[in-house]
Amino acid sequence: MSKILVVDDEVKAYELIKRFLETRGYNVITSTSGEDAIEKVKNEKPDVILLDIRMPGMEGTEVLKRVREFDKDVGIIMVTAVKEEETGKEALKLGADEYITKPIDFDYLETSILVDITMRKN
């Protein structure tokens, strides 16, 4: 079973994503801050991280940079509001594998996760 870390400071947002992914058979762990997310990546070794870009304190792009310093293999999918698409594109340049926009298209999310996991296993 693949492990996914969902990082979002909005509890309602990550709970919705968590419930969806758990119904699909994923082991889901959550985090509400950048600092905590980095520790969970180190300790939990997720296969994929769903990382919100806009968070108080450490933003998602900074978390992305720090995670890539010690883990080049974990899949990272950035989550951004539609109005922040340029930031999502910038995240790709920083090492993210994909970005998706809110409101989340759950079919697209699931496909992105499956593609990421499959690529990492090969």
Backbone as XML, in Angstrom:
<?xml version="1.0"?>
<chain id="A" units="angstrom">
  <residue number="1" name="MET">
    <atom name="N" x="0.844" y="-1.174" z="0.000"/>
    <atom name="CA" x="0.000" y="0.000" z="0.000"/>
    <atom name="C" x="0.894" y="1.242" z="0.000"/>
  </residue>
  <residue number="2" name="SER">
    <atom name="N" x="0.611" y="2.151" z="-0.908"/>
    <atom name="CA" x="1.403" y="3.372" z="-1.004"/>
    <atom name="C" x="1.023" y="4.356" z="0.095"/>
  </residue>
  <residue number="3" name="LYS">
    <atom name="N" x="2.036" y="5.080" z="0.561"/>
    <atom name="CA" x="1.845" y="6.056" z="1.631"/>
    <atom name="C" x="1.884" y="7.457" z="1.039"/>
  </residue>
  <residue number="4" name="ILE">
    <atom name="N" x="0.884" y="8.260" z="1.385"/>
    <atom name="CA" x="0.795" y="9.622" z="0.877"/>
    <atom name="C" x="0.737" y="10.590" z="2.045"/>
  </residue>
  <residue number="5" name="LEU">
    <atom name="N" x="1.569" y="11.630" z="1.967"/>
    <atom name="CA" x="1.555" y="12.708" z="2.953"/>
    <atom name="C" x="0.780" y="13.874" z="2.352"/>
  </residue>
  <residue number="6" name="VAL">
    <atom name="N" x="-0.289" y="14.292" z="3.019"/>
    <atom name="CA" x="-1.083" y="15.439" z="2.589"/>
    <atom name="C" x="-0.742" y="16.604" z="3.501"/>
  </residue>
  <residue number="7" name="VAL">
    <atom name="N" x="-0.237" y="17.692" z="2.901"/>
    <atom name="CA" x="0.185" y="18.864" z="3.670"/>
    <atom name="C" x="-0.695" y="20.050" z="3.286"/>
  </residue>
  <residue number="8" name="ASP">
    <atom name="N" x="-1.498" y="20.506" z="4.240"/>
    <atom name="CA" x="-2.381" y="21.644" z="3.993"/>
    <atom name="C" x="-2.739" y="22.245" z="5.347"/>
  </residue>
  <residue number="9" name="ASP">
    <atom name="N" x="-2.687" y="23.564" z="5.461"/>
    <atom name="CA" x="-3.019" y="24.205" z="6.732"/>
    <atom name="C" x="-4.526" y="24.278" z="6.953"/>
  </residue>
  <residue number="10" name="GLU">
    <atom name="N" x="-5.322" y="24.013" z="5.927"/>
    <atom name="CA" x="-6.775" y="24.032" z="6.063"/>
    <atom name="C" x="-7.260" y="22.615" z="6.364"/>
  </residue>
  <residue number="11" name="VAL">
    <atom name="N" x="-7.730" y="22.422" z="7.590"/>
    <atom name="CA" x="-8.134" y="21.088" z="8.043"/>
    <atom name="C" x="-9.223" y="20.502" z="7.152"/>
  </residue>
  <residue number="12" name="LYS">
    <atom name="N" x="-10.220" y="21.293" z="6.776"/>
    <atom name="CA" x="-11.302" y="20.782" z="5.927"/>
    <atom name="C" x="-10.756" y="20.291" z="4.590"/>
  </residue>
  <residue number="13" name="ALA">
    <atom name="N" x="-9.786" y="20.997" z="4.034"/>
    <atom name="CA" x="-9.208" y="20.604" z="2.750"/>
    <atom name="C" x="-8.471" y="19.277" z="2.869"/>
  </residue>
  <residue number="14" name="TYR">
    <atom name="N" x="-7.605" y="19.146" z="3.874"/>
    <atom name="CA" x="-6.853" y="17.897" z="3.942"/>
    <atom name="C" x="-7.716" y="16.726" z="4.381"/>
  </residue>
  <residue number="15" name="GLU">
    <atom name="N" x="-8.742" y="16.973" z="5.171"/>
    <atom name="CA" x="-9.642" y="15.883" z="5.567"/>
    <atom name="C" x="-10.388" y="15.324" z="4.360"/>
  </residue>
  <residue number="16" name="LEU">
    <atom name="N" x="-10.835" y="16.197" z="3.472"/>
    <atom name="CA" x="-11.529" y="15.771" z="2.258"/>
    <atom name="C" x="-10.609" y="14.919" z="1.383"/>
  </residue>
  <residue number="17" name="ILE">
    <atom name="N" x="-9.394" y="15.388" z="1.174"/>
    <atom name="CA" x="-8.418" y="14.643" z="0.373"/>
    <atom name="C" x="-8.090" y="13.316" z="1.050"/>
  </residue>
  <residue number="18" name="LYS">
    <atom name="N" x="-7.893" y="13.355" z="2.355"/>
    <atom name="CA" x="-7.548" y="12.147" z="3.109"/>
    <atom name="C" x="-8.635" y="11.094" z="2.966"/>
  </residue>
  <residue number="19" name="ARG">
    <atom name="N" x="-9.880" y="11.496" z="3.159"/>
    <atom name="CA" x="-10.992" y="10.531" z="3.040"/>
    <atom name="C" x="-11.045" y="9.928" z="1.638"/>
  </residue>
  <residue number="20" name="PHE">
    <atom name="N" x="-10.893" y="10.772" z="0.628"/>
    <atom name="CA" x="-10.918" y="10.278" z="-0.749"/>
    <atom name="C" x="-9.813" y="9.240" z="-0.979"/>
  </residue>
  <residue number="21" name="LEU">
    <atom name="N" x="-8.596" y="9.571" z="-0.575"/>
    <atom name="CA" x="-7.463" y="8.673" z="-0.815"/>
    <atom name="C" x="-7.580" y="7.382" z="-0.012"/>
  </residue>
  <residue number="22" name="GLU">
    <atom name="N" x="-8.085" y="7.473" z="1.208"/>
    <atom name="CA" x="-8.255" y="6.263" z="2.014"/>
    <atom name="C" x="-9.276" y="5.321" z="1.389"/>
  </residue>
  <residue number="23" name="THR">
    <atom name="N" x="-10.324" y="5.872" z="0.763"/>
    <atom name="CA" x="-11.295" y="4.991" z="0.089"/>
    <atom name="C" x="-10.672" y="4.304" z="-1.118"/>
  </residue>
  <residue number="24" name="ARG">
    <atom name="N" x="-9.576" y="4.858" z="-1.612"/>
    <atom name="CA" x="-8.862" y="4.253" z="-2.747"/>
    <atom name="C" x="-7.755" y="3.307" z="-2.290"/>
  </residue>
  <residue number="25" name="GLY">
    <atom name="N" x="-7.633" y="3.118" z="-0.968"/>
    <atom name="CA" x="-6.688" y="2.153" z="-0.439"/>
    <atom name="C" x="-5.315" y="2.687" z="-0.080"/>
  </residue>
  <residue number="26" name="TYR">
    <atom name="N" x="-5.146" y="3.999" z="-0.075"/>
    <atom name="CA" x="-3.853" y="4.576" z="0.281"/>
    <atom name="C" x="-3.737" y="4.739" z="1.793"/>
  </residue>
  <residue number="27" name="ASN">
    <atom name="N" x="-2.509" y="4.622" z="2.287"/>
    <atom name="CA" x="-2.194" y="4.945" z="3.674"/>
    <atom name="C" x="-1.893" y="6.445" z="3.685"/>
  </residue>
  <residue number="28" name="VAL">
    <atom name="N" x="-2.705" y="7.228" z="4.376"/>
    <atom name="CA" x="-2.576" y="8.686" z="4.335"/>
    <atom name="C" x="-2.146" y="9.231" z="5.686"/>
  </residue>
  <residue number="29" name="ILE">
    <atom name="N" x="-1.113" y="10.062" z="5.654"/>
    <atom name="CA" x="-0.684" y="10.810" z="6.832"/>
    <atom name="C" x="-0.857" y="12.290" z="6.497"/>
  </residue>
  <residue number="30" name="THR">
    <atom name="N" x="-1.039" y="13.111" z="7.514"/>
    <atom name="CA" x="-1.302" y="14.524" z="7.260"/>
    <atom name="C" x="-0.372" y="15.420" z="8.061"/>
  </residue>
  <residue number="31" name="SER">
    <atom name="N" x="-0.278" y="16.644" z="7.574"/>
    <atom name="CA" x="0.512" y="17.662" z="8.251"/>
    <atom name="C" x="-0.126" y="19.015" z="7.958"/>
  </residue>
  <residue number="32" name="THR">
    <atom name="N" x="-0.034" y="19.938" z="8.919"/>
    <atom name="CA" x="-0.606" y="21.265" z="8.720"/>
    <atom name="C" x="0.449" y="22.373" z="8.650"/>
  </residue>
  <residue number="33" name="SER">
    <atom name="N" x="1.736" y="22.004" z="8.683"/>
    <atom name="CA" x="2.785" y="23.025" z="8.598"/>
    <atom name="C" x="3.989" y="22.496" z="7.835"/>
  </residue>
  <residue number="34" name="GLY">
    <atom name="N" x="4.758" y="23.422" z="7.297"/>
    <atom name="CA" x="5.945" y="23.058" z="6.543"/>
    <atom name="C" x="6.990" y="22.336" z="7.373"/>
  </residue>
  <residue number="35" name="GLU">
    <atom name="N" x="7.238" y="22.847" z="8.572"/>
    <atom name="CA" x="8.251" y="22.240" z="9.433"/>
    <atom name="C" x="7.875" y="20.803" z="9.787"/>
  </residue>
  <residue number="36" name="ASP">
    <atom name="N" x="6.610" y="20.605" z="10.159"/>
    <atom name="CA" x="6.133" y="19.267" z="10.501"/>
    <atom name="C" x="6.194" y="18.344" z="9.283"/>
  </residue>
  <residue number="37" name="ALA">
    <atom name="N" x="5.855" y="18.878" z="8.129"/>
    <atom name="CA" x="5.880" y="18.071" z="6.901"/>
    <atom name="C" x="7.282" y="17.541" z="6.619"/>
  </residue>
  <residue number="38" name="ILE">
    <atom name="N" x="8.280" y="18.382" z="6.783"/>
    <atom name="CA" x="9.665" y="17.959" z="6.539"/>
    <atom name="C" x="10.040" y="16.820" z="7.481"/>
  </residue>
  <residue number="39" name="GLU">
    <atom name="N" x="9.676" y="16.937" z="8.747"/>
    <atom name="CA" x="9.959" y="15.865" z="9.707"/>
    <atom name="C" x="9.234" y="14.575" z="9.327"/>
  </residue>
  <residue number="40" name="LYS">
    <atom name="N" x="7.998" y="14.702" z="8.870"/>
    <atom name="CA" x="7.244" y="13.506" z="8.483"/>
    <atom name="C" x="7.827" y="12.846" z="7.245"/>
  </residue>
  <residue number="41" name="VAL">
    <atom name="N" x="8.361" y="13.629" z="6.333"/>
    <atom name="CA" x="9.019" y="13.042" z="5.159"/>
    <atom name="C" x="10.225" y="12.232" z="5.609"/>
  </residue>
  <residue number="42" name="LYS">
    <atom name="N" x="10.996" y="12.782" z="6.526"/>
    <atom name="CA" x="12.185" y="12.088" z="7.033"/>
    <atom name="C" x="11.827" y="10.816" z="7.795"/>
  </residue>
  <residue number="43" name="ASN">
    <atom name="N" x="10.781" y="10.884" z="8.621"/>
    <atom name="CA" x="10.445" y="9.769" z="9.500"/>
    <atom name="C" x="9.484" y="8.754" z="8.892"/>
  </residue>
  <residue number="44" name="GLU">
    <atom name="N" x="8.541" y="9.207" z="8.084"/>
    <atom name="CA" x="7.495" y="8.334" z="7.552"/>
    <atom name="C" x="7.799" y="7.776" z="6.166"/>
  </residue>
  <residue number="45" name="LYS">
    <atom name="N" x="8.700" y="8.436" z="5.429"/>
    <atom name="CA" x="9.096" y="8.001" z="4.083"/>
    <atom name="C" x="7.887" y="7.778" z="3.160"/>
  </residue>
  <residue number="46" name="PRO">
    <atom name="N" x="7.095" y="8.838" z="2.906"/>
    <atom name="CA" x="5.948" y="8.667" z="2.014"/>
    <atom name="C" x="6.400" y="8.427" z="0.569"/>
  </residue>
  <residue number="47" name="ASP">
    <atom name="N" x="5.511" y="7.838" z="-0.212"/>
    <atom name="CA" x="5.778" y="7.635" z="-1.641"/>
    <atom name="C" x="5.495" y="8.913" z="-2.422"/>
  </residue>
  <residue number="48" name="VAL">
    <atom name="N" x="4.459" y="9.642" z="-1.981"/>
    <atom name="CA" x="4.031" y="10.874" z="-2.648"/>
    <atom name="C" x="3.634" y="11.895" z="-1.590"/>
  </residue>
  <residue number="49" name="ILE">
    <atom name="N" x="3.933" y="13.163" z="-1.884"/>
    <atom name="CA" x="3.510" y="14.266" z="-1.025"/>
    <atom name="C" x="2.563" y="15.146" z="-1.838"/>
  </residue>
  <residue number="50" name="LEU">
    <atom name="N" x="1.388" y="15.433" z="-1.281"/>
    <atom name="CA" x="0.491" y="16.445" z="-1.835"/>
    <atom name="C" x="0.725" y="17.684" z="-0.995"/>
  </residue>
  <residue number="51" name="LEU">
    <atom name="N" x="1.289" y="18.712" z="-1.603"/>
    <atom name="CA" x="1.820" y="19.852" z="-0.847"/>
    <atom name="C" x="1.147" y="21.153" z="-1.257"/>
  </residue>
  <residue number="52" name="ASP">
    <atom name="N" x="0.400" y="21.738" z="-0.336"/>
    <atom name="CA" x="-0.247" y="23.025" z="-0.585"/>
    <atom name="C" x="0.828" y="24.097" z="-0.714"/>
  </residue>
  <residue number="53" name="ILE">
    <atom name="N" x="0.658" y="24.988" z="-1.659"/>
    <atom name="CA" x="1.650" y="26.044" z="-1.858"/>
    <atom name="C" x="1.516" y="27.144" z="-0.808"/>
  </residue>
  <residue number="54" name="ARG">
    <atom name="N" x="0.304" y="27.609" z="-0.558"/>
    <atom name="CA" x="0.091" y="28.725" z="0.371"/>
    <atom name="C" x="-0.218" y="28.209" z="1.775"/>
  </residue>
  <residue number="55" name="MET">
    <atom name="N" x="0.752" y="28.407" z="2.663"/>
    <atom name="CA" x="0.575" y="28.047" z="4.070"/>
    <atom name="C" x="1.252" y="29.115" z="4.915"/>
  </residue>
  <residue number="56" name="PRO">
    <atom name="N" x="0.734" y="29.358" z="6.123"/>
    <atom name="CA" x="1.419" y="30.322" z="6.999"/>
    <atom name="C" x="2.772" y="29.761" z="7.429"/>
  </residue>
  <residue number="57" name="GLY">
    <atom name="N" x="3.675" y="30.653" z="7.750"/>
    <atom name="CA" x="5.018" y="30.194" z="8.130"/>
    <atom name="C" x="5.785" y="29.807" z="6.874"/>
  </residue>
  <residue number="58" name="MET">
    <atom name="N" x="6.152" y="28.553" z="6.782"/>
    <atom name="CA" x="6.914" y="28.069" z="5.638"/>
    <atom name="C" x="5.971" y="27.686" z="4.496"/>
  </residue>
  <residue number="59" name="GLU">
    <atom name="N" x="6.106" y="28.353" z="3.378"/>
    <atom name="CA" x="5.257" y="28.052" z="2.224"/>
    <atom name="C" x="5.669" y="26.737" z="1.568"/>
  </residue>
  <residue number="60" name="GLY">
    <atom name="N" x="4.770" y="26.213" z="0.770"/>
    <atom name="CA" x="5.000" y="24.936" z="0.119"/>
    <atom name="C" x="6.233" y="24.898" z="-0.775"/>
  </residue>
  <residue number="61" name="THR">
    <atom name="N" x="6.529" y="26.006" z="-1.451"/>
    <atom name="CA" x="7.714" y="26.009" z="-2.317"/>
    <atom name="C" x="8.994" y="25.861" z="-1.504"/>
  </residue>
  <residue number="62" name="GLU">
    <atom name="N" x="9.024" y="26.426" z="-0.307"/>
    <atom name="CA" x="10.197" y="26.272" z="0.562"/>
    <atom name="C" x="10.298" y="24.828" z="1.064"/>
  </residue>
  <residue number="63" name="VAL">
    <atom name="N" x="9.152" y="24.233" z="1.423"/>
    <atom name="CA" x="9.141" y="22.823" z="1.829"/>
    <atom name="C" x="9.677" y="21.972" z="0.684"/>
  </residue>
  <residue number="64" name="LEU">
    <atom name="N" x="9.215" y="22.240" z="-0.516"/>
    <atom name="CA" x="9.680" y="21.517" z="-1.709"/>
    <atom name="C" x="11.202" y="21.590" z="-1.836"/>
  </residue>
  <residue number="65" name="LYS">
    <atom name="N" x="11.766" y="22.795" z="-1.740"/>
    <atom name="CA" x="13.215" y="22.963" z="-1.848"/>
    <atom name="C" x="13.948" y="22.152" z="-0.774"/>
  </residue>
  <residue number="66" name="ARG">
    <atom name="N" x="13.465" y="22.227" z="0.449"/>
    <atom name="CA" x="14.144" y="21.534" z="1.563"/>
    <atom name="C" x="14.040" y="20.019" z="1.433"/>
  </residue>
  <residue number="67" name="VAL">
    <atom name="N" x="12.873" y="19.526" z="1.028"/>
    <atom name="CA" x="12.722" y="18.074" z="0.851"/>
    <atom name="C" x="13.647" y="17.583" z="-0.257"/>
  </residue>
  <residue number="68" name="ARG">
    <atom name="N" x="13.739" y="18.323" z="-1.345"/>
    <atom name="CA" x="14.601" y="17.906" z="-2.457"/>
    <atom name="C" x="16.081" y="17.885" z="-2.066"/>
  </residue>
  <residue number="69" name="GLU">
    <atom name="N" x="16.464" y="18.610" z="-1.017"/>
    <atom name="CA" x="17.856" y="18.572" z="-0.546"/>
    <atom name="C" x="18.232" y="17.210" z="0.009"/>
  </residue>
  <residue number="70" name="PHE">
    <atom name="N" x="17.263" y="16.479" z="0.591"/>
    <atom name="CA" x="17.588" y="15.180" z="1.182"/>
    <atom name="C" x="16.820" y="14.007" z="0.564"/>
  </residue>
  <residue number="71" name="ASP">
    <atom name="N" x="15.839" y="14.286" z="-0.277"/>
    <atom name="CA" x="15.084" y="13.204" z="-0.908"/>
    <atom name="C" x="14.719" y="13.593" z="-2.333"/>
  </residue>
  <residue number="72" name="LYS">
    <atom name="N" x="15.455" y="13.035" z="-3.270"/>
    <atom name="CA" x="15.211" y="13.325" z="-4.687"/>
    <atom name="C" x="14.145" y="12.408" z="-5.279"/>
  </residue>
  <residue number="73" name="ASP">
    <atom name="N" x="13.781" y="11.348" z="-4.557"/>
    <atom name="CA" x="12.917" y="10.321" z="-5.126"/>
    <atom name="C" x="11.446" y="10.430" z="-4.777"/>
  </residue>
  <residue number="74" name="VAL">
    <atom name="N" x="11.107" y="11.063" z="-3.671"/>
    <atom name="CA" x="9.702" y="11.137" z="-3.289"/>
    <atom name="C" x="8.925" y="11.942" z="-4.340"/>
  </residue>
  <residue number="75" name="GLY">
    <atom name="N" x="7.729" y="11.471" z="-4.671"/>
    <atom name="CA" x="6.889" y="12.206" z="-5.606"/>
    <atom name="C" x="6.290" y="13.413" z="-4.902"/>
  </residue>
  <residue number="76" name="ILE">
    <atom name="N" x="6.312" y="14.562" z="-5.573"/>
    <atom name="CA" x="5.740" y="15.765" z="-4.979"/>
    <atom name="C" x="4.768" y="16.394" z="-5.966"/>
  </residue>
  <residue number="77" name="ILE">
    <atom name="N" x="3.521" y="16.493" z="-5.527"/>
    <atom name="CA" x="2.476" y="17.134" z="-6.314"/>
    <atom name="C" x="2.039" y="18.373" z="-5.547"/>
  </residue>
  <residue number="78" name="MET">
    <atom name="N" x="2.238" y="19.530" z="-6.147"/>
    <atom name="CA" x="1.869" y="20.786" z="-5.511"/>
    <atom name="C" x="0.383" y="21.041" z="-5.732"/>
  </residue>
  <residue number="79" name="VAL">
    <atom name="N" x="-0.248" y="21.640" z="-4.736"/>
    <atom name="CA" x="-1.664" y="21.983" z="-4.814"/>
    <atom name="C" x="-1.771" y="23.499" z="-4.709"/>
  </residue>
  <residue number="80" name="THR">
    <atom name="N" x="-2.431" y="24.120" z="-5.680"/>
    <atom name="CA" x="-2.498" y="25.569" z="-5.727"/>
    <atom name="C" x="-3.870" y="26.047" z="-6.168"/>
  </residue>
  <residue number="81" name="ALA">
    <atom name="N" x="-4.187" y="27.265" z="-5.807"/>
    <atom name="CA" x="-5.422" y="27.877" z="-6.295"/>
    <atom name="C" x="-5.233" y="28.229" z="-7.766"/>
  </residue>
  <residue number="82" name="VAL">
    <atom name="N" x="-6.312" y="28.262" z="-8.501"/>
    <atom name="CA" x="-6.242" y="28.546" z="-9.937"/>
    <atom name="C" x="-5.506" y="29.851" z="-10.198"/>
  </residue>
  <residue number="83" name="LYS">
    <atom name="N" x="-5.737" y="30.854" z="-9.365"/>
    <atom name="CA" x="-5.101" y="32.158" z="-9.589"/>
    <atom name="C" x="-3.590" y="32.127" z="-9.356"/>
  </residue>
  <residue number="84" name="GLU">
    <atom name="N" x="-3.069" y="31.023" z="-8.851"/>
    <atom name="CA" x="-1.635" y="30.902" z="-8.575"/>
    <atom name="C" x="-0.947" y="29.936" z="-9.539"/>
  </residue>
  <residue number="85" name="GLU">
    <atom name="N" x="-1.516" y="29.756" z="-10.721"/>
    <atom name="CA" x="-0.948" y="28.782" z="-11.644"/>
    <atom name="C" x="0.520" y="29.056" z="-11.972"/>
  </residue>
  <residue number="86" name="GLU">
    <atom name="N" x="0.900" y="30.310" z="-12.049"/>
    <atom name="CA" x="2.304" y="30.638" z="-12.322"/>
    <atom name="C" x="3.206" y="30.088" z="-11.215"/>
  </residue>
  <residue number="87" name="THR">
    <atom name="N" x="2.733" y="30.162" z="-9.982"/>
    <atom name="CA" x="3.490" y="29.606" z="-8.863"/>
    <atom name="C" x="3.609" y="28.096" z="-9.008"/>
  </residue>
  <residue number="88" name="GLY">
    <atom name="N" x="2.549" y="27.454" z="-9.468"/>
    <atom name="CA" x="2.597" y="26.012" z="-9.722"/>
    <atom name="C" x="3.632" y="25.669" z="-10.777"/>
  </residue>
  <residue number="89" name="LYS">
    <atom name="N" x="3.685" y="26.461" z="-11.821"/>
    <atom name="CA" x="4.677" y="26.224" z="-12.878"/>
    <atom name="C" x="6.095" y="26.438" z="-12.345"/>
  </residue>
  <residue number="90" name="GLU">
    <atom name="N" x="6.255" y="27.429" z="-11.482"/>
    <atom name="CA" x="7.558" y="27.673" z="-10.861"/>
    <atom name="C" x="7.966" y="26.485" z="-9.992"/>
  </residue>
  <residue number="91" name="ALA">
    <atom name="N" x="6.997" y="25.888" z="-9.308"/>
    <atom name="CA" x="7.274" y="24.723" z="-8.461"/>
    <atom name="C" x="7.806" y="23.562" z="-9.289"/>
  </residue>
  <residue number="92" name="LEU">
    <atom name="N" x="7.333" y="23.420" z="-10.505"/>
    <atom name="CA" x="7.857" y="22.365" z="-11.386"/>
    <atom name="C" x="9.346" y="22.581" z="-11.638"/>
  </residue>
  <residue number="93" name="LYS">
    <atom name="N" x="9.729" y="23.828" z="-11.820"/>
    <atom name="CA" x="11.145" y="24.140" z="-12.034"/>
    <atom name="C" x="11.986" y="23.844" z="-10.794"/>
  </residue>
  <residue number="94" name="LEU">
    <atom name="N" x="11.355" y="23.908" z="-9.624"/>
    <atom name="CA" x="12.057" y="23.658" z="-8.360"/>
    <atom name="C" x="12.129" y="22.171" z="-8.000"/>
  </residue>
  <residue number="95" name="GLY">
    <atom name="N" x="11.472" y="21.324" z="-8.795"/>
    <atom name="CA" x="11.571" y="19.890" z="-8.524"/>
    <atom name="C" x="10.274" y="19.163" z="-8.248"/>
  </residue>
  <residue number="96" name="ALA">
    <atom name="N" x="9.142" y="19.881" z="-8.315"/>
    <atom name="CA" x="7.854" y="19.191" z="-8.168"/>
    <atom name="C" x="7.598" y="18.359" z="-9.414"/>
  </residue>
  <residue number="97" name="ASP">
    <atom name="N" x="6.834" y="17.299" z="-9.257"/>
    <atom name="CA" x="6.509" y="16.434" z="-10.388"/>
    <atom name="C" x="5.272" y="16.904" z="-11.133"/>
  </residue>
  <residue number="98" name="GLU">
    <atom name="N" x="4.393" y="17.591" z="-10.425"/>
    <atom name="CA" x="3.109" y="17.991" z="-10.986"/>
    <atom name="C" x="2.525" y="19.063" z="-10.090"/>
  </residue>
  <residue number="99" name="TYR">
    <atom name="N" x="1.574" y="19.803" z="-10.615"/>
    <atom name="CA" x="0.776" y="20.666" z="-9.756"/>
    <atom name="C" x="-0.673" y="20.530" z="-10.187"/>
  </residue>
  <residue number="100" name="ILE">
    <atom name="N" x="-1.549" y="20.602" z="-9.205"/>
    <atom name="CA" x="-2.969" y="20.553" z="-9.482"/>
    <atom name="C" x="-3.613" y="21.770" z="-8.846"/>
  </residue>
  <residue number="101" name="THR">
    <atom name="N" x="-4.742" y="22.191" z="-9.387"/>
    <atom name="CA" x="-5.388" y="23.391" z="-8.895"/>
    <atom name="C" x="-6.631" y="23.062" z="-8.080"/>
  </residue>
  <residue number="102" name="LYS">
    <atom name="N" x="-6.914" y="23.959" z="-7.136"/>
    <atom name="CA" x="-8.143" y="23.876" z="-6.352"/>
    <atom name="C" x="-9.219" y="24.653" z="-7.097"/>
  </residue>
  <residue number="103" name="PRO">
    <atom name="N" x="-10.459" y="24.221" z="-7.080"/>
    <atom name="CA" x="-10.945" y="23.004" z="-6.435"/>
    <atom name="C" x="-10.392" y="21.769" z="-7.141"/>
  </residue>
  <residue number="104" name="ILE">
    <atom name="N" x="-10.108" y="20.757" z="-6.365"/>
    <atom name="CA" x="-9.414" y="19.577" z="-6.873"/>
    <atom name="C" x="-10.341" y="18.687" z="-7.681"/>
  </residue>
  <residue number="105" name="ASP">
    <atom name="N" x="-9.854" y="18.303" z="-8.847"/>
    <atom name="CA" x="-10.511" y="17.284" z="-9.664"/>
    <atom name="C" x="-9.952" y="15.951" z="-9.155"/>
  </residue>
  <residue number="106" name="PHE">
    <atom name="N" x="-10.759" y="15.207" z="-8.411"/>
    <atom name="CA" x="-10.267" y="14.005" z="-7.745"/>
    <atom name="C" x="-9.863" y="12.896" z="-8.721"/>
  </residue>
  <residue number="107" name="ASP">
    <atom name="N" x="-10.501" y="12.814" z="-9.870"/>
    <atom name="CA" x="-10.075" y="11.829" z="-10.875"/>
    <atom name="C" x="-8.670" y="12.166" z="-11.369"/>
  </residue>
  <residue number="108" name="TYR">
    <atom name="N" x="-8.428" y="13.459" z="-11.623"/>
    <atom name="CA" x="-7.105" y="13.885" z="-12.075"/>
    <atom name="C" x="-6.070" y="13.675" z="-10.971"/>
  </residue>
  <residue number="109" name="LEU">
    <atom name="N" x="-6.449" y="13.967" z="-9.732"/>
    <atom name="CA" x="-5.552" y="13.751" z="-8.599"/>
    <atom name="C" x="-5.132" y="12.286" z="-8.526"/>
  </residue>
  <residue number="110" name="GLU">
    <atom name="N" x="-6.107" y="11.387" z="-8.603"/>
    <atom name="CA" x="-5.792" y="9.963" z="-8.513"/>
    <atom name="C" x="-4.888" y="9.515" z="-9.657"/>
  </residue>
  <residue number="111" name="THR">
    <atom name="N" x="-5.161" y="10.008" z="-10.854"/>
    <atom name="CA" x="-4.308" y="9.670" z="-11.999"/>
    <atom name="C" x="-2.894" y="10.183" z="-11.784"/>
  </residue>
  <residue number="112" name="SER">
    <atom name="N" x="-2.745" y="11.407" z="-11.297"/>
    <atom name="CA" x="-1.417" y="11.989" z="-11.057"/>
    <atom name="C" x="-0.645" y="11.180" z="-10.030"/>
  </residue>
  <residue number="113" name="ILE">
    <atom name="N" x="-1.324" y="10.734" z="-8.978"/>
    <atom name="CA" x="-0.674" y="9.931" z="-7.946"/>
    <atom name="C" x="-0.228" y="8.590" z="-8.524"/>
  </residue>
  <residue number="114" name="LEU">
    <atom name="N" x="-1.107" y="7.945" z="-9.276"/>
    <atom name="CA" x="-0.754" y="6.653" z="-9.871"/>
    <atom name="C" x="0.421" y="6.763" z="-10.822"/>
  </residue>
  <residue number="115" name="VAL">
    <atom name="N" x="0.442" y="7.818" z="-11.627"/>
    <atom name="CA" x="1.553" y="8.036" z="-12.565"/>
    <atom name="C" x="2.842" y="8.243" z="-11.784"/>
  </residue>
  <residue number="116" name="ASP">
    <atom name="N" x="2.774" y="9.067" z="-10.736"/>
    <atom name="CA" x="3.959" y="9.349" z="-9.912"/>
    <atom name="C" x="4.501" y="8.066" z="-9.268"/>
  </residue>
  <residue number="117" name="ILE">
    <atom name="N" x="3.631" y="7.289" z="-8.688"/>
    <atom name="CA" x="4.060" y="6.043" z="-8.020"/>
    <atom name="C" x="4.639" y="5.065" z="-9.026"/>
  </residue>
  <residue number="118" name="THR">
    <atom name="N" x="4.003" y="4.936" z="-10.167"/>
    <atom name="CA" x="4.494" y="4.018" z="-11.205"/>
    <atom name="C" x="5.859" y="4.455" z="-11.708"/>
  </residue>
  <residue number="119" name="MET">
    <atom name="N" x="6.037" y="5.742" z="-11.937"/>
    <atom name="CA" x="7.338" y="6.246" z="-12.404"/>
    <atom name="C" x="8.426" y="5.970" z="-11.384"/>
  </residue>
  <residue number="120" name="ARG">
    <atom name="N" x="8.130" y="6.097" z="-10.115"/>
    <atom name="CA" x="9.132" y="5.934" z="-9.066"/>
    <atom name="C" x="9.519" y="4.467" z="-8.873"/>
  </residue>
  <residue number="121" name="LYS">
    <atom name="N" x="8.612" y="3.552" z="-9.199"/>
    <atom name="CA" x="8.913" y="2.124" z="-9.019"/>
    <atom name="C" x="9.747" y="1.580" z="-10.169"/>
  </residue>
  <residue number="122" name="ASN">
    <atom name="N" x="9.784" y="2.287" z="-11.276"/>
    <atom name="CA" x="10.566" y="1.819" z="-12.438"/>
    <atom name="C" x="11.957" y="2.402" z="-12.456"/>
  </residue>
</chain>
